[in-house]
Amino acid sequence: MTFTFKHFTELTTNELYDILQLRAEIFIVEQDCVYNDIDGLDKDAIHQFAEKDGQIVAYSRLLKPGTRFNDYSIGRVVVKESERGTGLGIQMMKEAKTYILKNWQPDKIKISAQKYLRKFYEDLGFKVVTDEYLEDGIPHYGMLFENQAD
């Protein structure tokens, strides 16, 4: 599947609507977590997404330092339930890391990972760097990917 990377100002109205709909479907409805998804950071983000049959089925948000964290970061990672288990999430995270490393050349990338996804992110090279904490009532770990480039 092909991923698209767009700055907020490049998104079409339909793309933005579909992204917000998918995030609400997963984070608010499926995970039963009431929180402010529209947090003001989308305008500064690069939005990564994949479409299947005209519908966005996977998404993540890439942020530069000083927006959410002091490091570059990947967040709002979602894969539509019907696409889970296909490897799409792995592909998305690998491409997100590649995009950040190629375009921004950071030393490290930070994520706030839901506890149950710890192994998923560890398999992608992220390491736990914090104790478990609650974010919006859900257990998380702070995790870092450190760029080993010369």
N, CA, C and O of each residue as an XYZ file, in Angstrom:
600
protein
N       0.847     -1.177      0.000
C       0.000      0.000      0.000
C       0.894      1.243      0.000
O       1.972      1.237      0.594
N       0.450      2.282     -0.654
C       1.228      3.507     -0.770
C       0.779      4.521      0.279
O      -0.414      4.735      0.491
N       1.760      5.136      0.928
C       1.466      6.183      1.908
C       1.697      7.552      1.308
O       2.630      7.758      0.531
N       0.846      8.475      1.674
C       0.946      9.869      1.273
C       1.394     10.675      2.483
O       0.948     10.423      3.603
N       2.274     11.641      2.260
C       2.724     12.557      3.310
C       2.356     13.963      2.880
O       2.759     14.414      1.808
N       1.583     14.667      3.721
C       1.177     16.029      3.392
C       1.216     16.914      4.630
O       0.860     16.490      5.729
N       1.657     18.152      4.428
C       1.527     19.154      5.480
C       0.044     19.505      5.592
O      -0.715     19.342      4.636
N      -0.353     19.977      6.745
C      -1.752     20.342      6.997
C      -2.331     21.215      5.882
O      -3.467     21.011      5.454
N      -1.545     22.186      5.415
C      -2.052     23.118      4.403
C      -2.268     22.458      3.039
O      -2.929     23.030      2.172
N      -1.716     21.260      2.847
C      -1.871     20.542      1.584
C      -3.056     19.573      1.581
O      -3.474     19.103      0.522
N      -3.590     19.278      2.756
C      -4.705     18.337      2.846
C      -5.955     18.920      2.199
O      -6.241     20.111      2.322
N      -6.693     18.055      1.509
C      -7.992     18.492      1.010
C      -8.984     18.458      2.171
O      -8.724     17.835      3.201
N     -10.095     19.117      2.000
C     -11.134     19.092      3.035
C     -11.588     17.657      3.285
O     -11.784     17.262      4.435
N     -11.756     16.881      2.227
C     -12.183     15.487      2.386
C     -11.137     14.648      3.114
O     -11.486     13.821      3.955
N      -9.860     14.853      2.798
C      -8.804     14.103      3.497
C      -8.808     14.435      4.980
O      -8.737     13.536      5.818
N      -8.890     15.718      5.311
C      -8.912     16.118      6.715
C     -10.120     15.518      7.432
O      -9.991     15.005      8.543
N     -11.269     15.579      6.811
C     -12.478     15.012      7.404
C     -12.298     13.517      7.655
O     -12.617     13.029      8.739
N     -11.786     12.782      6.657
C     -11.609     11.340      6.788
C     -10.573     10.981      7.856
O     -10.732      9.991      8.570
N      -9.512     11.788      7.963
C      -8.503     11.567      8.999
C      -9.127     11.740     10.380
O      -8.962     10.885     11.250
N      -9.835     12.832     10.579
C     -10.462     13.087     11.884
C     -11.513     12.033     12.200
O     -11.667     11.636     13.355
N     -12.236     11.579     11.183
C     -13.237     10.533     11.388
C     -12.572      9.230     11.838
O     -13.060      8.580     12.763
N     -11.456      8.836     11.190
C     -10.747      7.614     11.576
C     -10.181      7.728     12.981
O     -10.286      6.786     13.766
N      -9.584      8.865     13.309
C      -9.045      9.046     14.661
C     -10.158      8.950     15.705
O      -9.970      8.326     16.750
N     -11.307      9.556     15.436
C     -12.432      9.487     16.380
C     -12.940      8.054     16.496
O     -13.251      7.587     17.592
N     -13.024      7.362     15.369
C     -13.502      5.969     15.356
C     -12.640      5.087     16.254
O     -13.162      4.254     16.994
N     -11.329      5.267     16.190
C     -10.414      4.418     16.956
C     -10.239      4.916     18.387
O     -10.497      4.178     19.338
N      -9.804      6.161     18.543
C      -9.438      6.650     19.867
C     -10.639      6.930     20.767
O     -10.593      6.643     21.963
N     -11.693      7.478     20.218
C     -12.820      7.883     21.063
C     -13.869      6.778     21.178
O     -14.308      6.459     22.283
N     -14.276      6.191     20.047
C     -15.330      5.176     20.084
C     -14.775      3.811     20.481
O     -15.206      3.242     21.485
N     -13.822      3.273     19.708
C     -13.306      1.931     19.978
C     -12.625      1.834     21.339
O     -12.855      0.881     22.085
N     -11.779      2.827     21.666
C     -11.045      2.770     22.926
C     -11.799      3.436     24.072
O     -11.303      3.494     25.197
N     -12.988      3.934     23.788
C     -13.849      4.548     24.804
C     -13.077      5.568     25.637
O     -13.091      5.526     26.868
N     -12.402      6.484     24.940
C     -11.571      7.482     25.607
C     -12.012      8.874     25.162
O     -11.805      9.272     24.015
N     -12.608      9.584     26.071
C     -13.033     10.947     25.757
C     -11.856     11.878     26.052
O     -11.438     12.026     27.200
N     -11.339     12.491     25.013
C     -10.224     13.419     25.156
C     -10.275     14.398     23.995
O     -11.024     14.199     23.038
N      -9.473     15.458     24.080
C      -9.488     16.488     23.048
C      -8.519     16.106     21.923
O      -7.341     16.461     21.962
N      -9.021     15.390     20.935
C      -8.193     14.970     19.809
C      -7.727     16.172     18.985
O      -6.605     16.182     18.480
N      -8.574     17.168     18.852
C      -8.222     18.381     18.105
C      -7.445     19.280     19.076
O      -8.014     20.139     19.750
N      -6.123     19.051     19.124
C      -5.280     19.655     20.152
C      -4.446     20.837     19.669
O      -3.592     21.332     20.405
N      -4.682     21.292     18.448
C      -3.931     22.435     17.936
C      -2.615     22.083     17.273
O      -1.961     22.962     16.713
N      -2.206     20.822     17.319
C      -0.921     20.424     16.740
C      -1.025     19.995     15.282
O      -0.012     19.931     14.585
N      -2.221     19.704     14.816
C      -2.386     19.249     13.431
C      -1.895     20.265     12.415
O      -1.390     19.887     11.357
N      -2.034     21.545     12.720
C      -1.640     22.588     11.766
C      -0.135     22.625     11.524
O       0.311     23.125     10.491
N       0.650     22.103     12.462
C       2.109     22.090     12.338
C       2.646     20.728     11.898
O       3.860     20.541     11.812
N       1.765     19.789     11.623
C       2.173     18.405     11.390
C       2.299     18.048      9.914
O       1.752     18.704      9.028
N       3.049     16.972      9.703
C       3.005     16.247      8.445
C       2.064     15.075      8.712
O       2.229     14.341      9.686
N       1.088     14.911      7.843
C       0.082     13.866      8.011
C       0.384     12.739      7.031
O       0.471     12.957      5.822
N       0.541     11.537      7.568
C       0.838     10.345      6.780
C      -0.428      9.487      6.734
O      -1.033      9.212      7.771
N      -0.825      9.068      5.538
C      -2.016      8.220      5.469
C      -1.990      7.324      4.242
O      -1.311      7.596      3.252
N      -2.759      6.243      4.346
C      -2.935      5.313      3.226
C      -4.427      5.146      2.985
O      -5.233      5.136      3.915
N      -4.769      5.016      1.701
C      -6.167      4.845      1.320
C      -6.372      3.493      0.654
O      -5.494      2.970     -0.031
N      -7.562      2.947      0.879
C      -7.972      1.711      0.217
C      -9.417      1.906     -0.202
O     -10.268      2.236      0.624
N      -9.693      1.709     -1.460
C     -11.051      1.882     -1.994
C     -11.626      3.253     -1.637
O     -12.801      3.377     -1.292
N     -10.768      4.288     -1.728
C     -11.216      5.648     -1.482
C     -11.419      6.012     -0.021
O     -11.963      7.075      0.279
N     -10.993      5.152      0.887
C     -11.174      5.393      2.325
C      -9.817      5.353      3.024
O      -9.006      4.466      2.756
N      -9.567      6.309      3.920
C      -8.317      6.301      4.684
C      -8.379      5.174      5.708
O      -9.297      5.106      6.525
N      -7.374      4.281      5.646
C      -7.372      3.097      6.509
C      -6.196      3.063      7.480
O      -6.152      2.213      8.369
N      -5.251      3.975      7.320
C      -4.109      4.056      8.238
C      -3.625      5.501      8.266
O      -3.685      6.211      7.263
N      -3.142      5.924      9.441
C      -2.782      7.333      9.612
C      -1.777      7.482     10.745
O      -1.815      6.744     11.729
N      -0.878      8.450     10.590
C      -0.051      8.925     11.709
C       0.276     10.396     11.486
O       0.154     10.924     10.381
N       0.690     11.031     12.560
C       1.005     12.464     12.549
C       2.461     12.627     12.959
O       2.878     12.124     14.002
N       3.240     13.336     12.130
C       4.661     13.553     12.385
C       4.863     14.997     12.829
O       4.389     15.932     12.184
N       5.573     15.158     13.939
C       5.761     16.487     14.518
C       7.233     16.803     14.719
O       8.043     15.929     15.030
N       7.557     18.079     14.532
C       8.913     18.569     14.791
C       9.064     18.908     16.275
O       8.070     19.046     16.986
N      10.318     19.044     16.742
C      10.550     19.408     18.138
C       9.853     20.712     18.504
O       9.725     21.629     17.692
N       9.407     20.759     19.756
C       8.778     21.976     20.261
C       7.276     22.013     20.066
O       6.615     22.941     20.531
N       6.727     21.014     19.383
C       5.273     20.968     19.251
C       4.698     20.158     20.410
O       4.053     20.715     21.298
N       4.928     18.847     20.404
C       4.447     18.017     21.515
C       5.585     17.660     22.470
O       5.421     17.690     23.689
N       6.731     17.324     21.901
C       7.900     16.935     22.686
C       9.086     17.802     22.280
O       8.994     18.600     21.348
N      10.203     17.638     22.988
C      11.440     18.328     22.611
C      12.134     17.637     21.446
O      13.074     18.184     20.871
N      11.675     16.430     21.092
C      12.245     15.657     19.996
C      11.232     15.548     18.855
O      10.054     15.859     19.033
N      11.691     15.110     17.697
C      10.789     14.749     16.616
C       9.908     13.620     17.120
O      10.345     12.824     17.951
N       8.669     13.535     16.630
C       7.786     12.507     17.155
C       6.779     12.016     16.115
O       6.487     12.677     15.118
N       6.270     10.830     16.404
C       5.194     10.218     15.623
C       4.059      9.968     16.599
O       4.274      9.430     17.685
N       2.855     10.357     16.217
C       1.720     10.149     17.106
C       0.435      9.931     16.334
O       0.415      9.912     15.103
N      -0.643      9.767     17.098
C      -1.983      9.530     16.538
C      -1.949      8.370     15.534
O      -2.596      8.418     14.489
N      -1.185      7.333     15.872
C      -1.002      6.181     14.990
C      -2.261      5.316     15.032
O      -2.631      4.804     16.089
N      -2.918      5.154     13.876
C      -4.129      4.339     13.822
C      -4.180      3.511     12.539
O      -3.744      3.943     11.472
N      -4.721      2.320     12.686
C      -5.011      1.455     11.546
C      -6.451      0.994     11.714
O      -6.830      0.492     12.772
N      -7.238      1.163     10.686
C      -8.640      0.740     10.712
C      -8.707     -0.733     11.091
O      -7.884     -1.533     10.645
N      -9.678     -1.085     11.905
C      -9.785     -2.452     12.426
C      -9.735     -3.500     11.320
O      -9.104     -4.544     11.490
N     -10.383     -3.242     10.200
C     -10.430     -4.212      9.097
C      -9.060     -4.461      8.462
O      -8.880     -5.452      7.754
N      -8.099     -3.575      8.707
C      -6.763     -3.691      8.104
C      -5.698     -4.172      9.084
O      -4.542     -4.345      8.697
N      -6.063     -4.388     10.333
C      -5.084     -4.838     11.328
C      -4.673     -6.277     11.055
O      -5.471     -7.091     10.589
N      -3.418     -6.573     11.352
C      -2.901     -7.909     11.125
C      -2.386     -8.125      9.711
O      -1.976     -9.234      9.367
N      -2.400     -7.094      8.893
C      -1.944     -7.199      7.501
C      -0.505     -6.723      7.313
O       0.060     -6.856      6.227
N       0.083     -6.170      8.369
C       1.423     -5.594      8.258
C       1.394     -4.108      7.918
O       2.443     -3.473      7.812
N       0.198     -3.555      7.747
C       0.078     -2.149      7.372
C       0.653     -1.220      8.450
O       1.300     -0.224      8.126
N       0.421     -1.537      9.710
C       0.956     -0.713     10.797
C       2.475     -0.708     10.809
O       3.094      0.332     11.038
N       3.070     -1.852     10.567
C       4.535     -1.953     10.505
C       5.057     -1.130      9.341
O       6.006     -0.360      9.493
N       4.436     -1.294      8.178
C       4.846     -0.525      6.996
C       4.726      0.968      7.260
O       5.620      1.738      6.907
N       3.618      1.380      7.882
C       3.400      2.801      8.151
C       4.490      3.357      9.067
O       5.044      4.422      8.795
N       4.798      2.646     10.144
C       5.807      3.143     11.074
C       7.191      3.172     10.438
O       7.959      4.103     10.679
N       7.517      2.176      9.637
C       8.818      2.178      8.955
C       8.920      3.370      8.006
O       9.952      4.040      7.952
N       7.852      3.630      7.264
C       7.863      4.754      6.330
C       7.863      6.097      7.070
O       8.476      7.056      6.602
N       7.184      6.173      8.212
C       7.203      7.406      9.015
C       8.616      7.690      9.509
O       9.092      8.822      9.424
N       9.288      6.659     10.029
C      10.678      6.827     10.481
C      11.571      7.257      9.328
O      12.382      8.171      9.472
N      11.424      6.598      8.183
C      12.234      6.934      7.008
C      12.004      8.385      6.586
O      12.958      9.103      6.288
N      10.753      8.813      6.560
C      10.434     10.197      6.187
C      11.128     11.177      7.131
O      11.759     12.134      6.681
N      11.014     10.941      8.428
C      11.620     11.839      9.421
C      13.143     11.840      9.285
O      13.763     12.903      9.270
N      13.743     10.663      9.186
C      15.201     10.572      9.100
C      15.736     11.219      7.829
O      16.781     11.868      7.857
N      15.030     11.048      6.717
C      15.483     11.598      5.437
C      15.290     13.118      5.369
O      16.183     13.839      4.925
N      14.142     13.592      5.803
C      13.798     15.006      5.645
C      14.253     15.900      6.795
O      14.545     17.078      6.588
N      14.314     15.353      7.989
C      14.628     16.187      9.159
C      15.943     15.796      9.820
O      16.498     16.587     10.583
N      16.456     14.601      9.550
C      17.745     14.111     10.036
C      17.952     14.270     11.543
O      18.948     14.852     11.972
N      17.024     13.759     12.341
C      17.177     13.870     13.797
C      18.076     12.771     14.373
O      18.371     11.777     13.709
N      18.496     12.973     15.606
C      19.231     11.939     16.333
C      18.279     10.897     16.907
O      18.638      9.730     17.064
N      17.053     11.338     17.220
C      16.097     10.411     17.824
C      14.667     10.829     17.503
O      14.391     11.975     17.149
N      13.768      9.852     17.643
C      12.339     10.054     17.423
C      11.618      9.550     18.664
O      11.893      8.449     19.141
N      10.707     10.343     19.180
C       9.983      9.984     20.401
C       8.545      9.612     20.082
O       7.929     10.174     19.176
N       8.021      8.659     20.839
C       6.599      8.332     20.776
C       6.065      8.152     22.185
O       6.819      7.855     23.112
N       4.785      8.328     22.339
C       4.069      7.985     23.561
C       3.218      6.783     23.186
O       2.179      6.928     22.541
N       3.657      5.596     23.589
C       3.064      4.346     23.113
C       2.121      3.735     24.133
O       2.443      3.642     25.317
N       0.958      3.322     23.662
C       0.051      2.603     24.550
C       0.737      1.324     25.017
O       1.408      0.646     24.239
N       0.562      1.004     26.296
C       1.265     -0.114     26.923
C       1.120     -1.417     26.137
O       2.095     -2.151     25.979
N      -0.081     -1.712     25.645
C      -0.300     -2.992     24.978
C       0.436     -3.084     23.638
O       0.541     -4.168     23.065
N       0.946     -1.953     23.136
C       1.686     -1.943     21.870
C       3.204     -1.882     22.066
O       3.950     -1.673     21.109
N       3.651     -2.062     23.297
C       5.085     -1.961     23.604
C       5.934     -2.852     22.691
O       6.902     -2.372     22.102
N       5.593     -4.136     22.563
C       6.392     -5.053     21.748
C       6.365     -4.647     20.270
O       7.382     -4.740     19.584
N       5.216     -4.201     19.784
C       5.098     -3.728     18.400
C       6.152     -2.656     18.130
O       6.863     -2.716     17.127
N       6.248     -1.674     19.028
C       7.203     -0.586     18.832
C       8.638     -1.024     19.101
O       9.563     -0.557     18.436
N       8.832     -1.915     20.068
C      10.193     -2.431     20.308
C      10.714     -3.159     19.064
O      11.887     -3.032     18.712
N       9.848     -3.913     18.408
C      10.246     -4.619     17.185
C      10.635     -3.652     16.066
O      11.333     -4.034     15.127
N      10.184     -2.398     16.167
C      10.525     -1.359     15.187
C      11.737     -0.516     15.626
O      12.070      0.482     14.987
N      12.390     -0.932     16.723
C      13.600     -0.260     17.161
C      13.427      0.785     18.243
O      14.394      1.458     18.599
N      12.231      0.943     18.776
C      12.000      1.901     19.859
C      12.314      1.238     21.197
O      12.094      0.039     21.371
N      12.827      2.021     22.134
C      13.149      1.532     23.474
C      12.375      2.336     24.514
O      12.222      3.550     24.386
N      11.891      1.648     25.542
C      11.171      2.301     26.634
C      12.138      3.195     27.395
O      13.224      2.753     27.767
N      11.756      4.454     27.634
C      12.618      5.399     28.339
C      11.924      6.045     29.542
O      12.502      6.905     30.207
N      10.693      5.630     29.817
C       9.984      6.147     30.993
C       9.314      4.993     31.714
O       9.155      3.901     31.169
N       8.926      5.259     32.951
C       8.042      4.340     33.644
C       6.671      4.431     32.985
O       6.385      5.373     32.247
N       5.839      3.451     33.259
C       4.460      3.487     32.757
C       3.753      4.710     33.340
O       3.945      5.051     34.507
N       2.934      5.364     32.519
C       2.153      6.507     32.980
C       0.788      6.480     32.303
O       0.600      5.818     31.282
N      -0.158      7.206     32.884
C      -1.489      7.307     32.292
C      -1.567      8.544     31.413
O      -1.181      9.641     31.818
N      -2.072      8.346     30.206
C      -2.354      9.461     29.305
C      -3.800      9.280     28.865
O      -4.139      8.288     28.218
N      -4.636     10.224     29.211
C      -6.066     10.141     28.904
C      -6.667      8.846     29.438
O      -7.545      8.254     28.810
N      -6.185      8.409     30.611
C      -6.719      7.221     31.272
C      -6.223      5.895     30.721
O      -6.693      4.840     31.148
N      -5.278      5.924     29.778
C      -4.755      4.703     29.156
C      -3.271      4.580     29.501
O      -2.530      5.551     29.351
N      -2.813      3.388     29.967
C      -1.390      3.197     30.284
C      -0.510      3.358     29.037
O      -0.799      2.808     27.975
N       0.570      4.125     29.201
C       1.517      4.416     28.115
C       2.947      4.285     28.617
O       3.205      4.243     29.820
N       3.874      4.222     27.654
C       5.314      4.347     27.905
C       5.857      5.423     26.968
O       5.408      5.542     25.828
N       6.812      6.197     27.445
C       7.597      7.037     26.558
C       8.648      6.142     25.922
O       9.324      5.383     26.617
N       8.791      6.228     24.595
C       9.751      5.381     23.892
C      10.552      6.227     22.911
O      10.052      7.219     22.380
N      11.798      5.827     22.676
C      12.691      6.535     21.748
C      13.284      5.585     20.723
O      13.635      4.444     21.024
N      13.384      6.092     19.506
C      14.162      5.444     18.453
C      15.389      6.316     18.270
O      15.271      7.512     18.003
N      16.573      5.719     18.414
C      17.803      6.500     18.248
C      18.432      6.163     16.909
O      18.666      4.999     16.584
N      18.700      7.214     16.138
C      19.279      7.059     14.813
C      20.736      6.620     14.952
O      21.542      7.304     15.582
N      21.056      5.489     14.364
C      22.425      4.953     14.452
C      23.273      5.310     13.236
O      24.318      4.705     13.002
N      22.820      6.294     12.463
C      23.570      6.696     11.255
C      24.938      7.244     11.634
O      25.137      7.748     12.739
N      25.873      7.138     10.702
C      27.241      7.612     10.966
C      27.261      9.106     11.188
O      28.324      9.681     11.423
